[in-house]
Amino acid sequence: MGFYSTDAQANAIGQELVRRVLETYGAKGLEAEKFAITLLLHDPLRGASPHKRLRGFGFRASQLFYPCSVVKLFYLVAAQARLEEKFIAPHEELDRAMRDMILVSSNNATNYVIDLVTDTTGDTLLSDNERMVWEEKRQWVNRYFRSLGWPEFEHINVSQKLMDDQRYGRERMFAGADGRNHNALTTDATARLFYGVFTGQIVNQAHSRFIVETLARSLDPDWIAAEPGAQVTGYFGAGLPQGSRLWSKAGMTSWTGDPAASYRRHDAAYVEMPEGSAFTLVAFTQGKAISTDETCLPMIARTAVDLIRGDEPIESRWP
């Protein structure tokens, strides 16, 4: 049993959203097996207790995808957990790295964070015994999320660093030359983490506040122009109505030299709309054409808003 249930309204909205996305972008290679989505319908979450009955919809929502930089949300939460348990000490460089990891999706910042929370460093080759110890430390992030007891985290993998191209040395051996141990997330697992963060289920209030503040993205045109790498243009934020508030983490890859990690475009967000309603939306897409398409994710967000508001008719029902 998942953490949300699908009633008639959520099912109708979700099915119509999926139908429109696949119909619009099928010509660009976005087939059903290369697409996944989770949509949660709820009241505003900030400061709220977890809902007793959370409504939502998922399409291929338990299918594992290479998550690109969406995984950095998990590293942000892991870092706050390590700070809370005093495994690592707060310092300015860590704060800078966590913010750059999320705001402009810096891989260098991310890898600094991973080294700190797992007490490891990367790259050069190790002896077999040394590598076993090193891999056990790097797997801490997976063990941490599984310790929360949420079934959505049972099969995910969030143990790998983020690379701009090929991996070398111990990083290549750990991920596997064929990418068999790459990071892997589902849209349900990602939505579950957003929901847990915004309802204060994971770390204490101060650390939860830091996560929320770090995920915030302005939709002001001047801010977007000043922060062109802040994952609004070409992502969900570009499809939201004026006056909305956005907290998100997106990611994309083109060709990386590794087919198992190439040509993806994803976004994950918690949104509060101007009229006071809210939703959580996660979409993963795969394919060479769609990975560079800057209209698909905004269209998904815009369509979701229209369907939730009732501004657009739901034209079809799937069996």
Order of alpha helices (4+ residues) and beta strands (2+ residues): alpha-beta-beta-alpha-alpha-alpha-alpha-alpha-alpha-alpha-alpha-beta-alpha-beta-beta-beta-alpha-alpha
